[in-house]
Amino acid sequence: MSQLEILQWFTQLQNPFLTEIARVLTFLGNEEFYFLILPLVYWCFSKTTGFRLFYIFILSMYVNSFLKIHYAITRPIGAEGVNNLFVSSAEVGSHYPHDSFPSGHAQGSATLWGYLAYSSRSTKIMVSAAVLICLISVSRLYTGLHWPTDILVGVGLGLVIITIAVFLDKYVTNLSLTVKWVLAIIVPLLLLFIFPEEEGFKFSGILLGAGVGYLLEGKLVNMKISKSIGRKILAFVVGIAGMFAIQVGVKEIFPEEFIFDFIRYGLIGLWGLLLAPIVFISLRIYEKDNKKDIYPPIQG
C-alpha cells in the first residue's frame, strides 16, 4: 500500500465525532499549547525539570524546522482522494506547504511527553504518554496533513533527541559555571549561524534568553515554588499574561525582520526563566529560597 493510499484510507474515516477528537489532538501539538505547558512545568512543578524540558524541546523543534526546510517535501494538501482538515495548523511554517517532513506535531509530542514520562519514572505515565503520542501522530494522518513517513521519522527523532539529551545531561550538569555560561551564549549563536532562516532566528533567540535567564535566576533569584495550588495558579496566570504581552505586544512594535524575531523570542525566554520568577517573588506569590544556592561561587 502506497503512502497516498494510506492517507486516503485514514481520511475516509472522517466523521463529526472523530473530527472533534482530532481537533483537540491538533491543539495539543500546536505552538500555543507548548507555550502553556513548558512554562507550567518550570513555574509550578520543578525548575530543573522545566528547564531541561524547555531546552530539549526547543532544540528538537529547531532540528525539525531545519529538516523541513532542507528536504522541502510538499504536504499532501489537495492530494487526490485526501480530504484535508485543520489546514491552518500546518500553515505556521515559513516554507508552507513545502515543509511536510518530518511532522512537527509527531516530533514535538514525542519530545515533550516522552521526556516528561522519562522524568516521572512512572509506568502509568509512560504508558499514557505513549498512547497520547500515538494519538497525536495518527491525527495528522486522519486530517490529511502529513505523509506516513513524516510521522514515523518525527516520532523517531523526538525519541533519539531525548536519548542523547539524557546521556549528555550528567556531563553538562558537572561542568563549571563558567563553561555553562559559555555554552548558554555560544550554542544559540552557533545554531543561528547554521540555520539563518526565520525559524532559526526564533529558536536561537529563545534558547539564548532561556539559558541566560536560568543561570541568572539560580544565582540572583532562586525562586521557591509554593506547594499551594492557589499560588501556583496565580503564578501561572501572571506568567502567561507577561509572556503573551511579549509575544503579541512586542511583535506589533518591532519591524518584521528576522533579527527582531530573535530579540522578541529572546525576551520570551528571558521572561519565562528569569523575569517571571522575579515578578512572582515581588508580588509575594512565591518566596525566595535563601537556604539553597544552586550555583555556589567557584573557588580560586
N, C-alpha and C positions, 0 to 999 in steps of 0.2 A: 504493500500500500504506500503510495507516494505521500509527501507532506501535504500536498493540496487536498488529496482525498481524506487524509486525517482531519484537516481543518473543516472540510465540507461535512464530515460526519459529526464533528463536535457542534458546529453551528446549526445543524439540523435539529439538535436537541433543545434549541432555544424555546422557552415558554415564559410567560409572565412571572411565575414563581421563581424559577431558576435565575431569571434575569435580575430579579431583585437581590438574590443572594450574590450574584456576580457583581452587582453594583457596590455592595458592602465590601467584598473582597478586593475590588478595584481600588476603593478608597484606602484600604489597608496597605496598598503598595504605592500610594501617591506621595509626593513630596510633602503635602500638607499634613499627612498623618505622621511622617517621620519627624517633622518639626514639632509635633506634640509629644511623641513617645521618647525621643532622645533626651530632651531636657527633663522630662518627667523622671527618668531614672536617676539623672545626676542631681536634681534638686530635691527629690523626695525619697530616695531609697539608698543610694550609695554613690558617693563622689568618685571613688576609684573605679567601680564597675561602669559607672556612667561615662567617665572619660574614656576608658578603654573601648567601650561600645561605640562612642561617638567617633573616635579616631579610626577604628577599624571599619565602621560603616562608611564614613566619608571616603576613605581610601578605596573601599570596594566600589563605590559609585564612581569614583574617579577612573578606575580601571574599566568599568562598564562603559562610561561615556567615551573613553579613549578608543575602545574596541568598536563601538558603534560607528564612530566617525571613520576609523581606519578601514573597516570592512564595507561600510556603506551598503548593506543589504536592504533592499526595499521591503517594506512591510506588506502583508497580504491584503492591503486596503483595496477594495474593488476587485479582488480576485474572483474568478468565475465560480459561482456556487457558494461563495463565502459571504455571509451577512455580518457586517461589522457593527459592533456596539461600543458605546462609550469612547468614541474616537478621540475626544478631547483629552483623555488620559494619556494618549500617545503623542499628542501634538506639542509636548513640552520641550522637546529637544531642538537644538538649533539646526539640525540637518534632517528633520522630518520631511518626507516619510522614509528616507534612506537611512534608517537607524534601527533596524529590526533586531540585529544580532550584536550581543546577547540580550535577553529580556531583562530590563531593569527591575520589573516587578518580581521576577523569579529570583534574581541575584540579590536584590535588596532584602526580600523577605527571608531568604536563606541565611544571609549575613546577620540580620537583626535578630530573628527568632532563634537561629542556630547558636549565636553567641550567648544570648540570654539563657537558653536551655543548658548550654555547657556550664555557665556560671552558676546556675541553680543546683546542679548536681542531683536533680530530682528526676526520677524515671518518668513520673506522671507528666512533668513539664516537658521533658524531652519528647515524649510521645505526642503530646498536644502540639508542640512546636512543629514536629514533623508533619502532622495532619494539616496544620494551618499553612505551612509552606507548600504542601502538595495542592491544597485547595486554591490558594492564590495563583499558583503557577498554572494549574489546569484552567482557571477562569480566563487566562489570557488566550487559551485556545478556544474556549466557549465563546468569547467575544470576538474572535477572529482577528486579533491584533498582532499575533506573533506566529511564526512557524515553530513546529515542534522542536527543531534543533536549537532555536533561540532559548527555549525553556530549559532544555537539558543542560546546555552549556552554562546558562545563567545560574542555575542551582549548583552545578558543579564548581563554578568559580567562587561562589559565595562560601561554600564549604572548604575549598582549598585555601582561601584567604584567611578564614578563621583558624585553620590548622597552622598556617605559617605564623599568624599573629600570636597564637598560644605558645608556639615553640620559641619565638623571639622575646616573649614577654619577660621571662626570667632574666635574660641578658640586659634588656633595656632598664628593668627595674633596678638592677645593681650598678648602673652607670652613675658617675658623679653628677652633681647638679650642673656643673659647667658643661659637661658633654650633653646633658639633656637640653640645656638652653641652645646649644649649637644646633642640635638636631631639630628642635622646635622651630628654628628660623630657617635653617638650610634646606630641610626636606621639602617644605611647601614651595620655596623658591625654585628648587630643582624640578619639582613636578610641574611648575608653571612653565619653565623653560622647555620641558619635554612636550607639553600639551598646551600650546598657546592659542587655544580656542575659547569660546565663551564659557563652556563648562569647566575648562581647565582653570580659568581665572576665578570662577566662583568657588570651586572645591579647594584650590590652593589658598584662597583668601580665608575661607572658614577654618582650614587646618592651621593656618598661621595664627589667627585670632584665638582659636581654642587652645593651641599648645602654649602660647604666651600667657593666656588667661589662667590656665590650670596651674602653671608654675608660680605665677604671682599670687593666685588665691591660696595656694598651700603655704606660702611664706608670709603674706600680709593679712589675710582674712581668716582662713581656716574655719570656714562655716561648719557648725554642728547641726546636722539635720534633726529636727524635733521628732519625737515619737507621736506627737499629736496629729491625728488625721486632719483636724480643722486647720492647723497651722500649715500642714503640707498642701492642702487645697488652696489656701490663701497665697502661699508662696508660688504655687504653680500658676495661679491666675495672674498675679503681679508679673511674674517672669514672662509668661506668654504675651501679656499686653506690651511689655517692653520689646520683646522680640518682633512682634507684629508691627510696632511703630517703626522699628529699624527697617524691617523687610519691605514695608509698603511706603511709609512716610519718606524715608531717605531716598527710595527709588524715584519718588516724584521730584526730589530736589536735584539729584545727580543727573548729569548728561548720560545719554545712552551709549557709553563706551565701555569696553571690556575692563579697563583699569579701574573704573568706578564700581563695576561689579565686584572686583577684587576687594576694594575698600569696604563696600557695603557688607559683603559676606564676612570679611574680616571682623567688622564691628559686631555682626551677629554672633560669631564665635566668641569674641571677647565679652559680649554681654552675657551669653549663656554660662560661661565658666568663671567669670570674674565679677563683672559689674552687677549682675543679678544677685549673687551672694552678698555683695556689699549692701545692696538695697534691702535685702531680707533682714540683715543684721541692723541696719539703720532704722528700719521700721519695727524692729523688735519682734519680727516674725520668728526668726531663728536667733541663736546665740553664737558667739564666737567660742571655739573650743580652745581655751587657754592651756589645757593640760597636754596638748598634743601639737608638736611641730613636725609635720611630715617631711620638711626639708631642713634638717638641722644644719647649722653653719659648718662649712668644710674647714677642718683644722689645717693650719700651716698655709 
